[in-house]
Amino acid sequence: GQAFRSEMAIFSWNFMMVLVGNSIPKDPERPGVDEFDPNRAFRSDGCSFAKPQFCNAFDSFWQSISSKRPSLRAGGNGRFGRRDFQWHDGTPVVIRFQKRNVLGFSMDFAEDISKSNWAIEFTWVDDVLQADNDEFDGLSEVDIFNLTVSADRPTFINFLNANRTFLFNAQVFVRYMSGYRQGFTSNGPWSTLATLTVVSGYFQDRLNPAVTLVWDVGSDSGAVLGQVQYRFTSNFSATFGLALFAGRTQRKDMPINPIASRNRTGRGASKSFVENGLSAIRDRDELFLRVRYTF
């Protein structure tokens, strides 16, 4: 009994009813779930005026349109997005390999107090194109600054290995995007990834265990990479290892002008889902056995 809010609401409702009524059954005596039964016009177990989502004509029309983001810039009203026919939607795509200008500095040194070795590298990459869902062409230019700090130290741990040192290596990769925007699909403006590697040797370095831990802060993704190598002779060796990955899917606003829209409904209809860091390979856990013979 509620009044229609606008002429467009009246037209939309009447057009939906027309689609329901045109879901004509192939066999009038046995209408299917997706076919309109005039004898049960308001049934709840199939196509009817009460359940238009079951009707085949309504479903076919629904598949021919796509939904846009509900933001005003995309033609929405803040709550609902604009709907376009598929042949009115989309945008051209150009594949271009971008030339990058990189300016960098690096240095390494030994530090006597902690008896460790350090390496530092800094790079600046000018005008890098990044995916931006808030731009109509889907791209924005940013400057990227990368800082890498690496430190390693051989350390004796007598109760674990009295004859060889454990080599500890830690690396931190820090990235800053100048000009980062909320519409970027990547995390930012700061992102940090850290690794820790431990290597040692037993039985005159015939048995070499190693493990590497990786963690990306922004995407909450990481990995555990471990392996054990045994050298039977100078020519023959076997390595057993594993790789375990973890990560998560992140929600971002969908593109304001996507390459090809889809008919989205329900929760998350105006969101895109991305897998940053190591999240894209979080289901690629593996065990491996490698046997090598050199001659």
C-alpha atoms as an extended CHARMM CRD file, in Angstrom:
* protein
*
       295  EXT
         1         1  GLY       CA              0.0000000000        0.0000000000        0.0000000000  PROA      1               0.0000000000
         2         2  GLN       CA              2.9870000000        2.3420000000       -0.1680000000  PROA      2               0.0000000000
         3         3  ALA       CA              2.9600000000        5.1440000000       -2.7210000000  PROA      3               0.0000000000
         4         4  PHE       CA              5.5490000000        5.1730000000       -5.4970000000  PROA      4               0.0000000000
         5         5  ARG       CA              8.3020000000        7.6970000000       -4.9350000000  PROA      5               0.0000000000
         6         6  SER       CA              8.7140000000        8.6880000000       -8.5910000000  PROA      6               0.0000000000
         7         7  GLU       CA              7.5320000000        8.0760000000      -12.1340000000  PROA      7               0.0000000000
         8         8  MET       CA             10.6270000000        5.9310000000      -12.7190000000  PROA      8               0.0000000000
         9         9  ALA       CA              9.6290000000        3.6900000000       -9.7960000000  PROA      9               0.0000000000
        10        10  ILE       CA              6.1710000000        3.2600000000      -11.3720000000  PROA      10              0.0000000000
        11        11  PHE       CA              7.7180000000        2.4120000000      -14.7440000000  PROA      11              0.0000000000
        12        12  SER       CA             10.1990000000       -0.0480000000      -13.1900000000  PROA      12              0.0000000000
        13        13  TRP       CA              7.4730000000       -1.8720000000      -11.2920000000  PROA      13              0.0000000000
        14        14  ASN       CA              5.1610000000       -2.1140000000      -14.2890000000  PROA      14              0.0000000000
        15        15  PHE       CA              7.9910000000       -3.2740000000      -16.5450000000  PROA      15              0.0000000000
        16        16  MET       CA              8.8980000000       -5.9960000000      -14.0480000000  PROA      16              0.0000000000
        17        17  MET       CA              5.2760000000       -7.1790000000      -14.0240000000  PROA      17              0.0000000000
        18        18  VAL       CA              5.3030000000       -7.2800000000      -17.8330000000  PROA      18              0.0000000000
        19        19  LEU       CA              8.4050000000       -9.5020000000      -17.7250000000  PROA      19              0.0000000000
        20        20  VAL       CA              6.7040000000      -11.7910000000      -15.2260000000  PROA      20              0.0000000000
        21        21  GLY       CA              3.6130000000      -12.1060000000      -17.3890000000  PROA      21              0.0000000000
        22        22  ASN       CA              5.7500000000      -12.8510000000      -20.4730000000  PROA      22              0.0000000000
        23        23  SER       CA              7.4690000000      -15.8240000000      -18.8510000000  PROA      23              0.0000000000
        24        24  ILE       CA              5.1080000000      -18.0060000000      -20.8750000000  PROA      24              0.0000000000
        25        25  PRO       CA              5.2160000000      -21.7290000000      -20.0470000000  PROA      25              0.0000000000
        26        26  LYS       CA              5.9780000000      -24.2420000000      -22.7950000000  PROA      26              0.0000000000
        27        27  ASP       CA              3.3140000000      -26.5380000000      -21.4010000000  PROA      27              0.0000000000
        28        28  PRO       CA              0.4060000000      -24.5520000000      -19.8970000000  PROA      28              0.0000000000
        29        29  GLU       CA             -0.6650000000      -27.6310000000      -17.9570000000  PROA      29              0.0000000000
        30        30  ARG       CA              2.7430000000      -28.0660000000      -16.3060000000  PROA      30              0.0000000000
        31        31  PRO       CA              4.4560000000      -24.7040000000      -15.8260000000  PROA      31              0.0000000000
        32        32  GLY       CA              8.0150000000      -24.9470000000      -14.5220000000  PROA      32              0.0000000000
        33        33  VAL       CA              9.5500000000      -23.0970000000      -11.6110000000  PROA      33              0.0000000000
        34        34  ASP       CA             10.7900000000      -20.3390000000      -13.9630000000  PROA      34              0.0000000000
        35        35  GLU       CA              7.4810000000      -20.0790000000      -15.8810000000  PROA      35              0.0000000000
        36        36  PHE       CA              4.4220000000      -18.0040000000      -15.0190000000  PROA      36              0.0000000000
        37        37  ASP       CA              1.3130000000      -19.9420000000      -13.9560000000  PROA      37              0.0000000000
        38        38  PRO       CA             -1.7990000000      -17.7390000000      -14.5090000000  PROA      38              0.0000000000
        39        39  ASN       CA             -3.8100000000      -20.0030000000      -12.2250000000  PROA      39              0.0000000000
        40        40  ARG       CA             -1.3860000000      -19.3150000000       -9.3440000000  PROA      40              0.0000000000
        41        41  ALA       CA             -0.4030000000      -15.7320000000      -10.0450000000  PROA      41              0.0000000000
        42        42  PHE       CA              0.9700000000      -15.1480000000       -6.5420000000  PROA      42              0.0000000000
        43        43  ARG       CA              2.5140000000      -18.5160000000       -5.7320000000  PROA      43              0.0000000000
        44        44  SER       CA              5.5970000000      -18.5670000000       -3.5360000000  PROA      44              0.0000000000
        45        45  ASP       CA              7.2680000000      -21.7090000000       -4.9260000000  PROA      45              0.0000000000
        46        46  GLY       CA              7.9580000000      -20.4080000000       -8.4410000000  PROA      46              0.0000000000
        47        47  CYS       CA              7.5810000000      -17.5970000000      -10.9550000000  PROA      47              0.0000000000
        48        48  SER       CA              4.7630000000      -15.2580000000       -9.9560000000  PROA      48              0.0000000000
        49        49  PHE       CA              3.9640000000      -11.6080000000       -9.3110000000  PROA      49              0.0000000000
        50        50  ALA       CA              5.1270000000      -12.2400000000       -5.7360000000  PROA      50              0.0000000000
        51        51  LYS       CA              8.3930000000      -13.9780000000       -6.7680000000  PROA      51              0.0000000000
        52        52  PRO       CA              9.5820000000      -12.3030000000       -9.9910000000  PROA      52              0.0000000000
        53        53  GLN       CA             13.1740000000      -13.4230000000       -9.4180000000  PROA      53              0.0000000000
        54        54  PHE       CA             12.2060000000      -16.9550000000      -10.5090000000  PROA      54              0.0000000000
        55        55  CYS       CA             10.8170000000      -15.8890000000      -13.9070000000  PROA      55              0.0000000000
        56        56  ASN       CA             12.8890000000      -16.7190000000      -16.9970000000  PROA      56              0.0000000000
        57        57  ALA       CA             12.0420000000      -13.4930000000      -18.8660000000  PROA      57              0.0000000000
        58        58  PHE       CA             12.9670000000      -11.4100000000      -15.8450000000  PROA      58              0.0000000000
        59        59  ASP       CA             16.2040000000      -13.3820000000      -15.3740000000  PROA      59              0.0000000000
        60        60  SER       CA             17.1700000000      -12.9850000000      -19.0530000000  PROA      60              0.0000000000
        61        61  PHE       CA             16.6680000000       -9.2220000000      -18.8810000000  PROA      61              0.0000000000
        62        62  TRP       CA             18.6370000000       -9.0540000000      -15.6230000000  PROA      62              0.0000000000
        63        63  GLN       CA             21.6190000000      -10.7510000000      -17.2860000000  PROA      63              0.0000000000
        64        64  SER       CA             21.7170000000       -8.1510000000      -20.0620000000  PROA      64              0.0000000000
        65        65  ILE       CA             22.3870000000       -5.2420000000      -17.6940000000  PROA      65              0.0000000000
        66        66  SER       CA             25.2470000000       -4.4060000000      -15.3470000000  PROA      66              0.0000000000
        67        67  SER       CA             25.5640000000       -2.4270000000      -12.1440000000  PROA      67              0.0000000000
        68        68  LYS       CA             27.8710000000        0.4840000000      -11.4680000000  PROA      68              0.0000000000
        69        69  ARG       CA             29.2090000000        1.9240000000       -8.2350000000  PROA      69              0.0000000000
        70        70  PRO       CA             26.6460000000        3.8020000000       -6.0940000000  PROA      70              0.0000000000
        71        71  SER       CA             28.8160000000        6.9330000000       -5.8890000000  PROA      71              0.0000000000
        72        72  LEU       CA             27.5320000000       10.1220000000       -7.5310000000  PROA      72              0.0000000000
        73        73  ARG       CA             30.5230000000       10.2750000000       -9.8830000000  PROA      73              0.0000000000
        74        74  ALA       CA             29.4730000000        6.9160000000      -11.3260000000  PROA      74              0.0000000000
        75        75  GLY       CA             25.8460000000        7.9760000000      -11.8030000000  PROA      75              0.0000000000
        76        76  GLY       CA             24.5510000000        6.4740000000       -8.5670000000  PROA      76              0.0000000000
        77        77  ASN       CA             22.6230000000        8.0510000000       -5.7160000000  PROA      77              0.0000000000
        78        78  GLY       CA             24.8640000000        7.0100000000       -2.8240000000  PROA      78              0.0000000000
        79        79  ARG       CA             22.8240000000        3.8920000000       -2.1040000000  PROA      79              0.0000000000
        80        80  PHE       CA             22.1320000000        2.2970000000       -5.4800000000  PROA      80              0.0000000000
        81        81  GLY       CA             24.3780000000        2.2310000000       -8.5190000000  PROA      81              0.0000000000
        82        82  ARG       CA             23.4210000000        3.0750000000      -12.0670000000  PROA      82              0.0000000000
        83        83  ARG       CA             22.4660000000        0.1870000000      -14.3380000000  PROA      83              0.0000000000
        84        84  ASP       CA             23.5440000000       -0.0010000000      -17.9710000000  PROA      84              0.0000000000
        85        85  PHE       CA             22.9500000000       -2.4510000000      -20.7770000000  PROA      85              0.0000000000
        86        86  GLN       CA             26.0180000000       -4.5370000000      -21.5200000000  PROA      86              0.0000000000
        87        87  TRP       CA             26.4360000000       -3.0200000000      -25.0060000000  PROA      87              0.0000000000
        88        88  HSD       CA             26.5350000000        0.4620000000      -23.4430000000  PROA      88              0.0000000000
        89        89  ASP       CA             29.1110000000       -0.5570000000      -20.8840000000  PROA      89              0.0000000000
        90        90  GLY       CA             32.8400000000       -1.1920000000      -20.9200000000  PROA      90              0.0000000000
        91        91  THR       CA             35.8830000000        0.7570000000      -21.9880000000  PROA      91              0.0000000000
        92        92  PRO       CA             38.7810000000        0.1660000000      -24.4130000000  PROA      92              0.0000000000
        93        93  VAL       CA             41.9570000000       -1.4750000000      -23.1550000000  PROA      93              0.0000000000
        94        94  VAL       CA             45.5060000000       -0.6250000000      -24.2350000000  PROA      94              0.0000000000
        95        95  ILE       CA             48.5050000000       -2.7790000000      -23.3310000000  PROA      95              0.0000000000
        96        96  ARG       CA             51.6270000000       -0.6750000000      -22.9400000000  PROA      96              0.0000000000
        97        97  PHE       CA             54.9770000000       -1.5740000000      -21.4110000000  PROA      97              0.0000000000
        98        98  GLN       CA             55.9680000000        1.4310000000      -19.3770000000  PROA      98              0.0000000000
        99        99  LYS       CA             59.5370000000        2.6680000000      -19.3010000000  PROA      99              0.0000000000
       100       100  ARG       CA             60.7650000000        3.2860000000      -15.7750000000  PROA      100             0.0000000000
       101       101  ASN       CA             63.4600000000        5.6900000000      -14.6800000000  PROA      101             0.0000000000
       102       102  VAL       CA             65.1350000000        4.4380000000      -11.5030000000  PROA      102             0.0000000000
       103       103  LEU       CA             67.6110000000        6.3470000000       -9.3570000000  PROA      103             0.0000000000
       104       104  GLY       CA             69.2340000000        4.3370000000       -6.5940000000  PROA      104             0.0000000000
       105       105  PHE       CA             71.9670000000        4.2490000000       -3.9930000000  PROA      105             0.0000000000
       106       106  SER       CA             73.3900000000        1.2680000000       -2.1290000000  PROA      106             0.0000000000
       107       107  MET       CA             76.0330000000        0.5850000000        0.4800000000  PROA      107             0.0000000000
       108       108  ASP       CA             77.2350000000       -2.2550000000        2.6890000000  PROA      108             0.0000000000
       109       109  PHE       CA             79.4970000000       -2.3560000000        5.7010000000  PROA      109             0.0000000000
       110       110  ALA       CA             80.5970000000       -4.4890000000        8.6350000000  PROA      110             0.0000000000
       111       111  GLU       CA             79.7650000000       -3.4630000000       12.1730000000  PROA      111             0.0000000000
       112       112  ASP       CA             82.3140000000       -4.6050000000       14.7630000000  PROA      112             0.0000000000
       113       113  ILE       CA             80.3470000000       -4.2390000000       17.9990000000  PROA      113             0.0000000000
       114       114  SER       CA             77.5580000000       -6.6400000000       16.9660000000  PROA      114             0.0000000000
       115       115  LYS       CA             79.8650000000       -8.5150000000       14.5560000000  PROA      115             0.0000000000
       116       116  SER       CA             77.2810000000       -8.2490000000       11.8140000000  PROA      116             0.0000000000
       117       117  ASN       CA             77.2270000000       -7.2500000000        8.1620000000  PROA      117             0.0000000000
       118       118  TRP       CA             74.7630000000       -4.6670000000        6.8640000000  PROA      118             0.0000000000
       119       119  ALA       CA             73.5120000000       -3.6530000000        3.4360000000  PROA      119             0.0000000000
       120       120  ILE       CA             71.2680000000       -0.6840000000        2.6100000000  PROA      120             0.0000000000
       121       121  GLU       CA             69.6690000000        0.1310000000       -0.7190000000  PROA      121             0.0000000000
       122       122  PHE       CA             67.4300000000        3.0680000000       -1.6420000000  PROA      122             0.0000000000
       123       123  THR       CA             65.6580000000        3.6040000000       -4.9670000000  PROA      123             0.0000000000
       124       124  TRP       CA             63.3330000000        6.2390000000       -6.4050000000  PROA      124             0.0000000000
       125       125  VAL       CA             61.0560000000        5.3420000000       -9.3280000000  PROA      125             0.0000000000
       126       126  ASP       CA             59.4530000000        8.3420000000      -11.0440000000  PROA      126             0.0000000000
       127       127  ASP       CA             55.8840000000        8.4750000000      -12.4810000000  PROA      127             0.0000000000
       128       128  VAL       CA             54.7700000000        4.8830000000      -12.0060000000  PROA      128             0.0000000000
       129       129  LEU       CA             51.2460000000        4.0140000000      -13.1510000000  PROA      129             0.0000000000
       130       130  GLN       CA             49.0900000000        2.4010000000      -10.4770000000  PROA      130             0.0000000000
       131       131  ALA       CA             45.5720000000        0.9710000000      -10.6990000000  PROA      131             0.0000000000
       132       132  ASP       CA             43.1300000000        3.5530000000       -9.3170000000  PROA      132             0.0000000000
       133       133  ASN       CA             39.4480000000        2.6130000000       -9.0780000000  PROA      133             0.0000000000
       134       134  ASP       CA             38.4630000000        6.2730000000       -8.5770000000  PROA      134             0.0000000000
       135       135  GLU       CA             39.7460000000        7.3700000000      -11.9950000000  PROA      135             0.0000000000
       136       136  PHE       CA             37.7900000000        6.9530000000      -15.2290000000  PROA      136             0.0000000000
       137       137  ASP       CA             40.8580000000        5.6040000000      -17.0480000000  PROA      137             0.0000000000
       138       138  GLY       CA             41.6990000000        3.3700000000      -14.0710000000  PROA      138             0.0000000000
       139       139  LEU       CA             45.2340000000        4.7530000000      -13.6200000000  PROA      139             0.0000000000
       140       140  SER       CA             47.1330000000        7.3250000000      -11.5630000000  PROA      140             0.0000000000
       141       141  GLU       CA             50.7850000000        8.3350000000      -11.5240000000  PROA      141             0.0000000000
       142       142  VAL       CA             52.8000000000        8.1010000000       -8.3180000000  PROA      142             0.0000000000
       143       143  ASP       CA             56.4300000000        8.2680000000       -7.2600000000  PROA      143             0.0000000000
       144       144  ILE       CA             57.6550000000        5.1690000000       -5.4320000000  PROA      144             0.0000000000
       145       145  PHE       CA             60.4470000000        5.2190000000       -2.8610000000  PROA      145             0.0000000000
       146       146  ASN       CA             61.9280000000        1.8740000000       -1.8070000000  PROA      146             0.0000000000
       147       147  LEU       CA             64.2370000000        1.2370000000        1.1310000000  PROA      147             0.0000000000
       148       148  THR       CA             65.8300000000       -2.1560000000        1.7760000000  PROA      148             0.0000000000
       149       149  VAL       CA             67.8370000000       -2.9380000000        4.8990000000  PROA      149             0.0000000000
       150       150  SER       CA             69.6200000000       -6.2950000000        5.2460000000  PROA      150             0.0000000000
       151       151  ALA       CA             71.6470000000       -7.6050000000        8.1770000000  PROA      151             0.0000000000
       152       152  ASP       CA             73.3140000000      -10.9760000000        8.6720000000  PROA      152             0.0000000000
       153       153  ARG       CA             75.3430000000      -12.4250000000       11.4900000000  PROA      153             0.0000000000
       154       154  PRO       CA             76.9390000000      -15.8520000000       11.9830000000  PROA      154             0.0000000000
       155       155  THR       CA             76.2730000000      -17.0130000000       15.5440000000  PROA      155             0.0000000000
       156       156  PHE       CA             77.3700000000      -20.0660000000       17.5310000000  PROA      156             0.0000000000
       157       157  ILE       CA             74.6000000000      -21.8400000000       19.4350000000  PROA      157             0.0000000000
       158       158  ASN       CA             76.5840000000      -24.6170000000       21.1050000000  PROA      158             0.0000000000
       159       159  PHE       CA             73.7500000000      -26.7820000000       22.3740000000  PROA      159             0.0000000000
       160       160  LEU       CA             72.2350000000      -26.8860000000       18.8590000000  PROA      160             0.0000000000
       161       161  ASN       CA             75.4180000000      -27.0990000000       16.8040000000  PROA      161             0.0000000000
       162       162  ALA       CA             78.8560000000      -27.0570000000       18.4000000000  PROA      162             0.0000000000
       163       163  ASN       CA             80.8050000000      -27.2580000000       15.1410000000  PROA      163             0.0000000000
       164       164  ARG       CA             79.1320000000      -24.7430000000       12.8300000000  PROA      164             0.0000000000
       165       165  THR       CA             77.5550000000      -21.3200000000       13.1880000000  PROA      165             0.0000000000
       166       166  PHE       CA             73.9730000000      -20.4150000000       12.4590000000  PROA      166             0.0000000000
       167       167  LEU       CA             73.7420000000      -17.7290000000        9.8080000000  PROA      167             0.0000000000
       168       168  PHE       CA             70.9360000000      -15.3030000000       10.6490000000  PROA      168             0.0000000000
       169       169  ASN       CA             69.8390000000      -12.9610000000        7.8770000000  PROA      169             0.0000000000
       170       170  ALA       CA             67.0660000000      -10.3780000000        8.3260000000  PROA      170             0.0000000000
       171       171  GLN       CA             65.7370000000       -8.1150000000        5.5880000000  PROA      171             0.0000000000
       172       172  VAL       CA             63.1600000000       -5.3330000000        5.6960000000  PROA      172             0.0000000000
       173       173  PHE       CA             61.6090000000       -3.8780000000        2.5410000000  PROA      173             0.0000000000
       174       174  VAL       CA             59.8150000000       -0.5540000000        3.0040000000  PROA      174             0.0000000000
       175       175  ARG       CA             57.8850000000        1.1720000000        0.1930000000  PROA      175             0.0000000000
       176       176  TYR       CA             56.2970000000        4.6070000000        0.1570000000  PROA      176             0.0000000000
       177       177  MET       CA             53.9620000000        5.8770000000       -2.5940000000  PROA      177             0.0000000000
       178       178  SER       CA             53.9120000000        9.6370000000       -3.0320000000  PROA      178             0.0000000000
       179       179  GLY       CA             50.4160000000       10.5300000000       -4.2520000000  PROA      179             0.0000000000
       180       180  TYR       CA             48.6650000000        7.4400000000       -2.8820000000  PROA      180             0.0000000000
       181       181  ARG       CA             44.8630000000        7.5750000000       -3.0810000000  PROA      181             0.0000000000
       182       182  GLN       CA             42.0470000000        5.6650000000       -1.4500000000  PROA      182             0.0000000000
       183       183  GLY       CA             40.9850000000        4.1740000000       -4.7740000000  PROA      183             0.0000000000
       184       184  PHE       CA             44.2480000000        2.2690000000       -5.2690000000  PROA      184             0.0000000000
       185       185  THR       CA             43.9400000000       -1.5080000000       -5.2800000000  PROA      185             0.0000000000
       186       186  SER       CA             47.3470000000       -1.8280000000       -3.6110000000  PROA      186             0.0000000000
       187       187  ASN       CA             48.0310000000       -1.1000000000        0.0410000000  PROA      187             0.0000000000
       188       188  GLY       CA             49.6260000000        2.1670000000        0.9890000000  PROA      188             0.0000000000
       189       189  PRO       CA             50.9800000000        4.7190000000        1.1860000000  PROA      189             0.0000000000
       190       190  TRP       CA             53.3780000000        2.7220000000        3.3790000000  PROA      190             0.0000000000
       191       191  SER       CA             53.9570000000       -0.9960000000        2.9560000000  PROA      191             0.0000000000
       192       192  THR       CA             56.4680000000       -3.2110000000        4.7370000000  PROA      192             0.0000000000
       193       193  LEU       CA             57.6780000000       -6.7440000000        4.0850000000  PROA      193             0.0000000000
       194       194  ALA       CA             60.1870000000       -8.5260000000        6.3340000000  PROA      194             0.0000000000
       195       195  THR       CA             62.0950000000      -11.7990000000        6.0120000000  PROA      195             0.0000000000
       196       196  LEU       CA             64.1830000000      -13.8500000000        8.4170000000  PROA      196             0.0000000000
       197       197  THR       CA             66.4280000000      -16.6930000000        7.2390000000  PROA      197             0.0000000000
       198       198  VAL       CA             68.3710000000      -19.1660000000        9.3770000000  PROA      198             0.0000000000
       199       199  VAL       CA             70.9040000000      -21.6050000000        7.8610000000  PROA      199             0.0000000000
       200       200  SER       CA             73.3330000000      -24.0560000000        9.4290000000  PROA      200             0.0000000000
       201       201  GLY       CA             75.3290000000      -27.1990000000        8.6000000000  PROA      201             0.0000000000
       202       202  TYR       CA             75.9070000000      -30.5880000000       10.2350000000  PROA      202             0.0000000000
       203       203  PHE       CA             78.1790000000      -33.5780000000        9.5690000000  PROA      203             0.0000000000
       204       204  GLN       CA             80.8590000000      -31.5170000000        7.8420000000  PROA      204             0.0000000000
       205       205  ASP       CA             78.1710000000      -29.5710000000        5.9810000000  PROA      205             0.0000000000
       206       206  ARG       CA             76.6120000000      -32.6930000000        4.4540000000  PROA      206             0.0000000000
       207       207  LEU       CA             73.3000000000      -31.9050000000        6.1750000000  PROA      207             0.0000000000
       208       208  ASN       CA             72.1190000000      -28.3210000000        5.6140000000  PROA      208             0.0000000000
       209       209  PRO       CA             68.7940000000      -27.2300000000        7.1410000000  PROA      209             0.0000000000
       210       210  ALA       CA             67.3830000000      -23.8040000000        6.2970000000  PROA      210             0.0000000000
       211       211  VAL       CA             64.1730000000      -21.9290000000        7.0620000000  PROA      211             0.0000000000
       212       212  THR       CA             62.8460000000      -18.5630000000        5.8540000000  PROA      212             0.0000000000
       213       213  LEU       CA             59.9700000000      -16.6200000000        7.4010000000  PROA      213             0.0000000000
       214       214  VAL       CA             58.2040000000      -13.9430000000        5.3480000000  PROA      214             0.0000000000
       215       215  TRP       CA             55.5920000000      -11.4440000000        6.5100000000  PROA      215             0.0000000000
       216       216  ASP       CA             53.8460000000       -8.5900000000        4.6710000000  PROA      216             0.0000000000
       217       217  VAL       CA             52.3530000000       -6.1140000000        7.1280000000  PROA      217             0.0000000000
       218       218  GLY       CA             49.7320000000       -4.3670000000        4.9850000000  PROA      218             0.0000000000
       219       219  SER       CA             48.0970000000       -7.4750000000        3.5370000000  PROA      219             0.0000000000
       220       220  ASP       CA             48.5490000000       -9.6860000000        6.6200000000  PROA      220             0.0000000000
       221       221  SER       CA             50.1200000000      -12.3450000000        4.4150000000  PROA      221             0.0000000000
       222       222  GLY       CA             53.2000000000      -14.4540000000        4.9640000000  PROA      222             0.0000000000
       223       223  ALA       CA             55.0620000000      -17.6510000000        4.2730000000  PROA      223             0.0000000000
       224       224  VAL       CA             57.1890000000      -20.3140000000        5.9120000000  PROA      224             0.0000000000
       225       225  LEU       CA             59.8020000000      -21.7780000000        3.5480000000  PROA      225             0.0000000000
       226       226  GLY       CA             61.8570000000      -24.6350000000        4.9330000000  PROA      226             0.0000000000
       227       227  GLN       CA             64.1650000000      -27.2500000000        3.4660000000  PROA      227             0.0000000000
       228       228  VAL       CA             66.7400000000      -29.8630000000        4.4840000000  PROA      228             0.0000000000
       229       229  GLN       CA             69.4850000000      -30.8620000000        2.0430000000  PROA      229             0.0000000000
       230       230  TYR       CA             71.7370000000      -33.8780000000        2.4300000000  PROA      230             0.0000000000
       231       231  ARG       CA             74.8090000000      -34.4250000000        0.2100000000  PROA      231             0.0000000000
       232       232  PHE       CA             75.5920000000      -38.1260000000       -0.1450000000  PROA      232             0.0000000000
       233       233  THR       CA             78.6100000000      -37.3600000000       -2.3450000000  PROA      233             0.0000000000
       234       234  SER       CA             79.9900000000      -34.3220000000       -4.1040000000  PROA      234             0.0000000000
       235       235  ASN       CA             77.8230000000      -35.2600000000       -7.0990000000  PROA      235             0.0000000000
       236       236  PHE       CA             74.6490000000      -36.6080000000       -5.5020000000  PROA      236             0.0000000000
       237       237  SER       CA             72.2790000000      -34.7770000000       -3.1300000000  PROA      237             0.0000000000
       238       238  ALA       CA             68.6530000000      -34.8530000000       -2.0340000000  PROA      238             0.0000000000
       239       239  THR       CA             66.5440000000      -31.9650000000       -0.7410000000  PROA      239             0.0000000000
       240       240  PHE       CA             63.2180000000      -32.1570000000        1.0640000000  PROA      240             0.0000000000
       241       241  GLY       CA             61.2430000000      -28.9810000000        1.7220000000  PROA      241             0.0000000000
       242       242  LEU       CA             57.9150000000      -27.3370000000        2.2760000000  PROA      242             0.0000000000
       243       243  ALA       CA             56.2950000000      -24.0010000000        1.4910000000  PROA      243             0.0000000000
       244       244  LEU       CA             53.3500000000      -22.7680000000        3.5510000000  PROA      244             0.0000000000
       245       245  PHE       CA             51.5350000000      -19.5460000000        2.6600000000  PROA      245             0.0000000000
       246       246  ALA       CA             48.8720000000      -17.4440000000        4.4010000000  PROA      246             0.0000000000
       247       247  GLY       CA             46.9010000000      -14.3530000000        3.4340000000  PROA      247             0.0000000000
       248       248  ARG       CA             43.5030000000      -12.7520000000        3.1380000000  PROA      248             0.0000000000
       249       249  THR       CA             41.1860000000      -11.0850000000        0.6600000000  PROA      249             0.0000000000
       250       250  GLN       CA             40.7420000000       -7.3210000000        0.9860000000  PROA      250             0.0000000000
       251       251  ARG       CA             37.6980000000       -5.2570000000        0.0140000000  PROA      251             0.0000000000
       252       252  LYS       CA             38.1670000000       -2.1900000000       -2.1770000000  PROA      252             0.0000000000
       253       253  ASP       CA             35.6560000000        0.0920000000       -3.8910000000  PROA      253             0.0000000000
       254       254  MET       CA             34.8020000000       -1.2310000000       -7.3460000000  PROA      254             0.0000000000
       255       255  PRO       CA             36.1180000000        0.7630000000      -10.3500000000  PROA      255             0.0000000000
       256       256  ILE       CA             34.1580000000        3.8740000000      -11.2160000000  PROA      256             0.0000000000
       257       257  ASN       CA             34.4660000000        2.9650000000      -14.9030000000  PROA      257             0.0000000000
       258       258  PRO       CA             35.2470000000       -0.7700000000      -15.1310000000  PROA      258             0.0000000000
       259       259  ILE       CA             36.4980000000       -2.4950000000      -18.2730000000  PROA      259             0.0000000000
       260       260  ALA       CA             33.4050000000       -4.6950000000      -18.1450000000  PROA      260             0.0000000000
       261       261  SER       CA             30.7760000000       -4.4770000000      -15.4230000000  PROA      261             0.0000000000
       262       262  ARG       CA             28.9060000000       -7.3960000000      -13.9530000000  PROA      262             0.0000000000
       263       263  ASN       CA             25.4200000000       -7.6700000000      -12.6090000000  PROA      263             0.0000000000
       264       264  ARG       CA             26.1480000000       -7.4810000000       -8.9070000000  PROA      264             0.0000000000
       265       265  THR       CA             23.6410000000       -7.8290000000       -6.1020000000  PROA      265             0.0000000000
       266       266  GLY       CA             23.6730000000       -8.3820000000       -2.3620000000  PROA      266             0.0000000000
       267       267  ARG       CA             26.3780000000       -7.5620000000        0.1560000000  PROA      267             0.0000000000
       268       268  GLY       CA             29.6070000000       -6.3600000000       -1.3800000000  PROA      268             0.0000000000
       269       269  ALA       CA             27.9130000000       -5.5660000000       -4.7020000000  PROA      269             0.0000000000
       270       270  SER       CA             29.8480000000       -2.2930000000       -5.0150000000  PROA      270             0.0000000000
       271       271  LYS       CA             33.1550000000       -3.7380000000       -3.8370000000  PROA      271             0.0000000000
       272       272  SER       CA             36.0810000000       -5.3610000000       -5.5900000000  PROA      272             0.0000000000
       273       273  PHE       CA             38.1950000000       -7.9720000000       -3.8790000000  PROA      273             0.0000000000
       274       274  VAL       CA             41.9810000000       -7.9740000000       -4.1940000000  PROA      274             0.0000000000
       275       275  GLU       CA             44.7700000000      -10.2260000000       -2.9650000000  PROA      275             0.0000000000
       276       276  ASN       CA             47.8690000000       -8.1910000000       -2.1480000000  PROA      276             0.0000000000
       277       277  GLY       CA             51.2540000000       -9.3620000000       -0.9500000000  PROA      277             0.0000000000
       278       278  LEU       CA             51.4820000000      -13.1440000000       -0.7340000000  PROA      278             0.0000000000
       279       279  SER       CA             47.7100000000      -13.5650000000       -0.4970000000  PROA      279             0.0000000000
       280       280  ALA       CA             47.4570000000      -14.4620000000       -4.1860000000  PROA      280             0.0000000000
       281       281  ILE       CA             49.3300000000      -17.7330000000       -3.5290000000  PROA      281             0.0000000000
       282       282  ARG       CA             47.8960000000      -18.5230000000       -0.1080000000  PROA      282             0.0000000000
       283       283  ASP       CA             46.3960000000      -21.7650000000       -1.4710000000  PROA      283             0.0000000000
       284       284  ARG       CA             49.6600000000      -22.9010000000       -3.1010000000  PROA      284             0.0000000000
       285       285  ASP       CA             51.1120000000      -24.8100000000       -0.1440000000  PROA      285             0.0000000000
       286       286  GLU       CA             53.5060000000      -27.5160000000       -1.2840000000  PROA      286             0.0000000000
       287       287  LEU       CA             55.8870000000      -30.2710000000       -0.2570000000  PROA      287             0.0000000000
       288       288  PHE       CA             58.7570000000      -31.1910000000       -2.5330000000  PROA      288             0.0000000000
       289       289  LEU       CA             61.5710000000      -33.7090000000       -2.8300000000  PROA      289             0.0000000000
       290       290  ARG       CA             64.3950000000      -32.8570000000       -5.1990000000  PROA      290             0.0000000000
       291       291  VAL       CA             67.1190000000      -35.3610000000       -6.0900000000  PROA      291             0.0000000000
       292       292  ARG       CA             70.1460000000      -33.9850000000       -7.9780000000  PROA      292             0.0000000000
       293       293  TYR       CA             73.0580000000      -35.7160000000       -9.6250000000  PROA      293             0.0000000000
       294       294  THR       CA             75.7230000000      -33.7090000000      -11.4050000000  PROA      294             0.0000000000
       295       295  PHE       CA             78.2010000000      -35.1050000000      -13.8960000000  PROA      295             0.0000000000
